[in-house]
Amino acid sequence: MSEETITVNHLRKLGNSNLSLSPLGLGCWQFSNGKGTVGKFWPALGLEDVLKIVQTSLDGGINWFDTAEVYGGGQSEKMLADALKQIGTSEAEHAYIATKWWPILRSAGNIPKTIDERISMLDHRTIHLYQVHQPYSFSSVARQMKEMAKLVKQGKVQNIGVSNFSAKQMREADTVLKEHGLRLVSNQVKYSLLDRRIEENGILDTAKELGVAIIAYSPLEQGILSGKFHSNPSLVKSIKGPRKWMPTFRDSGLRKSKPLIDELEQLARKYDVSPTQIALNWLIHAHGETVFAIPGASKVHHAEQNVKAMTFSLTPAEVEWIGKISHQVIHSTK
Ligand SMILES: NC(=O)c1ccc[n+]([C@@H]2O[C@H](COP(=O)([O-])OP(=O)(O)OC[C@H]3O[C@@H](n4cnc5c(N)ncnc54)[C@H](OP(=O)(O)O)[C@@H]3O)[C@@H](O)[C@H]2O)c1
């Protein structure tokens, strides 16, 4: 691979859509206000913090936000919409919105029943991307896509995406949407330097083949890739929520990922940036313009730091090197 510089910080087309989005969006699960089972994962943030995080993200060049019905039963959608309204700038007004329908214990008939609540929670903002959150509805992929296509025809949403869908399910979704003159735009999946399963299970290859964008969630492995838990393991104990029980947060998990953190820190020193910025920069450049990432922020300084991942260029050799170390760490038996 040559040492030419990778161009960063321009908008890119989101898969098979006409949306021009920044390579990073802001993940808004953190805006769940501590409500609901899924929303309790993160401590509640006040509107003032949400406002500052949204403002910081917009100032840093982020032009889209990812939320969902299940993030506090609409709390995240509402807090995001309230923050954008209060900010009131042209950037806030024109920000793109991605949200998601929750399919668990529901059938496709619930899609038209709940869309007006989504629109209302979002204060009647345009839904630019409407995603099926999980592939576990009572209904087939085909029935779900038919209902989603109707929403586009009715002008209630602009584009259709999915989340956590397998390669086969993506293909099926795209085939059905094509019958309605539409295309599948994106698949939102877990992807980070510590979780590269989509490179091996056909999801990434299928996305590239179909022109579907990958939206990488948990791109910082829920904070692990910042290195803060490695330098201060006692921080794990103070986490409110279930993260501390996850294998990556245990002592053995931290020991396993340490060689990767060391490399991220070394490169971060070279660029005078943070390890999170290196980790995010890698994600949005390792596969051309296919991968977008949506880091979440629980504090304003996270958003400040993370947006700057769009302002510098790793060389292709560095992208390759970090990828190699991450691969070794993921597959190490330690
Ligand atoms: N479709 C799905 O099924 C699905 C699943 C999960 C997430 N998502 C979406 O993806 C978004 C991001 O995923 P995620 O929230 O799971 O994980 P993430 O973005 O990898 O991690 C976010 C957390 O990491 C910590 N952090 C972030 N930036 C930091 C920084 N610069 N320095 C130190 N710590 C930092 C913060 O937690 P602490 O301060 O508490 O450590 C923050 O809340 C979510 O908001 C949501 O929109 C979608």
The ligand as an SDF file (V2000), in Angstrom:
LIG
                    3D

 48 52  0  0  0  0  0  0  0  0999 V2000
  -28.6410   -0.6860   16.2550 N   0  0  0  0  0  0  0  0  0  0  0  0
  -28.2960   -1.2070   17.3990 C   0  0  0  0  0  0  0  0  0  0  0  0
  -28.6630   -2.3310   17.7650 O   0  0  0  0  0  0  0  0  0  0  0  0
  -27.4100   -0.3940   18.3090 C   0  0  0  0  0  0  0  0  0  0  0  0
  -26.8020   -0.9870   19.4320 C   0  0  0  0  0  0  0  0  0  0  0  0
  -25.9600   -0.1870   20.2080 C   0  0  0  0  0  0  0  0  0  0  0  0
  -25.7630    1.1540   19.8780 C   0  0  0  0  0  0  0  0  0  0  0  0
  -26.3980    1.7040   18.8010 N   0  0  0  0  0  0  0  0  0  0  0  0
  -26.1780    3.1260   18.4160 C   0  0  0  0  0  0  0  0  0  0  0  0
  -24.7870    3.3760   18.3580 O   0  0  0  0  0  0  0  0  0  0  0  0
  -24.4270    4.4660   19.2040 C   0  0  0  0  0  0  0  0  0  0  0  0
  -23.0440    4.2480   19.7730 C   0  0  0  0  0  0  0  0  0  0  0  0
  -22.9010    2.9750   20.3660 O   0  0  0  0  0  0  0  0  0  0  0  0
  -22.6540    2.7710   21.9480 P   0  0  0  0  0  0  0  0  0  0  0  0
  -23.1920    3.9150   22.6780 O   0  0  0  0  0  0  0  0  0  0  0  0
  -23.1130    1.3890   22.2500 O   0  0  0  0  0  0  0  0  0  0  0  0
  -21.0590    2.6900   22.0730 O   0  0  0  0  0  0  0  0  0  0  0  0
  -19.8060    3.6800   21.7940 P   0  0  0  0  0  0  0  0  0  0  0  0
  -20.1850    4.7880   20.9240 O   0  0  0  0  0  0  0  0  0  0  0  0
  -18.7200    2.7720   21.3820 O   0  0  0  0  0  0  0  0  0  0  0  0
  -19.4710    4.1910   23.2740 O   0  0  0  0  0  0  0  0  0  0  0  0
  -20.1030    5.2990   23.8290 C   0  0  0  0  0  0  0  0  0  0  0  0
  -19.6260    5.4800   25.2700 C   0  0  0  0  0  0  0  0  0  0  0  0
  -18.2010    5.4360   25.3530 O   0  0  0  0  0  0  0  0  0  0  0  0
  -17.7180    6.4380   26.2440 C   0  0  0  0  0  0  0  0  0  0  0  0
  -16.9970    7.4250   25.4250 N   0  0  0  0  0  0  0  0  0  0  0  0
  -17.3940    7.9830   24.2320 C   0  0  0  0  0  0  0  0  0  0  0  0
  -16.4720    8.8290   23.7670 N   0  0  0  0  0  0  0  0  0  0  0  0
  -15.4610    8.8240   24.6520 C   0  0  0  0  0  0  0  0  0  0  0  0
  -14.2160    9.4940   24.6880 C   0  0  0  0  0  0  0  0  0  0  0  0
  -13.8380   10.3260   23.7250 N   0  0  0  0  0  0  0  0  0  0  0  0
  -13.4040    9.2560   25.7520 N   0  0  0  0  0  0  0  0  0  0  0  0
  -13.7790    8.4020   26.7390 C   0  0  0  0  0  0  0  0  0  0  0  0
  -14.9500    7.7310   26.7450 N   0  0  0  0  0  0  0  0  0  0  0  0
  -15.7930    7.9370   25.6980 C   0  0  0  0  0  0  0  0  0  0  0  0
  -18.9430    7.0300   26.9200 C   0  0  0  0  0  0  0  0  0  0  0  0
  -19.3260    6.2350   28.0530 O   0  0  0  0  0  0  0  0  0  0  0  0
  -18.8140    6.4860   29.5770 P   0  0  0  0  0  0  0  0  0  0  0  0
  -18.4490    7.8970   29.7760 O   0  0  0  0  0  0  0  0  0  0  0  0
  -19.9590    6.0710   30.4260 O   0  0  0  0  0  0  0  0  0  0  0  0
  -17.6440    5.5510   29.7160 O   0  0  0  0  0  0  0  0  0  0  0  0
  -19.9960    6.8520   25.8470 C   0  0  0  0  0  0  0  0  0  0  0  0
  -21.3040    6.8510   26.3640 O   0  0  0  0  0  0  0  0  0  0  0  0
  -25.5610    4.5290   20.2440 C   0  0  0  0  0  0  0  0  0  0  0  0
  -25.6840    5.8090   20.8160 O   0  0  0  0  0  0  0  0  0  0  0  0
  -26.7530    4.1550   19.3950 C   0  0  0  0  0  0  0  0  0  0  0  0
  -27.2190    5.2830   18.6640 O   0  0  0  0  0  0  0  0  0  0  0  0
  -27.1940    0.9400   18.0050 C   0  0  0  0  0  0  0  0  0  0  0  0
  1  2  1  0
  2  3  2  0
  2  4  1  0
  4  5  1  0
  4 48  2  0
  5  6  2  0
  6  7  1  0
  7  8  2  0
  8  9  1  0
  8 48  1  0
  9 10  1  0
  9 46  1  0
 10 11  1  0
 11 12  1  0
 11 44  1  0
 12 13  1  0
 13 14  1  0
 14 15  2  0
 14 16  1  0
 14 17  1  0
 17 18  1  0
 18 19  2  0
 18 20  1  0
 18 21  1  0
 21 22  1  0
 22 23  1  0
 23 24  1  0
 23 42  1  0
 24 25  1  0
 25 26  1  0
 25 36  1  0
 26 27  1  0
 26 35  1  0
 27 28  2  0
 28 29  1  0
 29 30  1  0
 29 35  2  0
 30 31  1  0
 30 32  2  0
 32 33  1  0
 33 34  2  0
 34 35  1  0
 36 37  1  0
 36 42  1  0
 37 38  1  0
 38 39  2  0
 38 40  1  0
 38 41  1  0
 42 43  1  0
 44 45  1  0
 44 46  1  0
 46 47  1  0
M  CHG  2   8   1  16  -1
M  END
$$$$
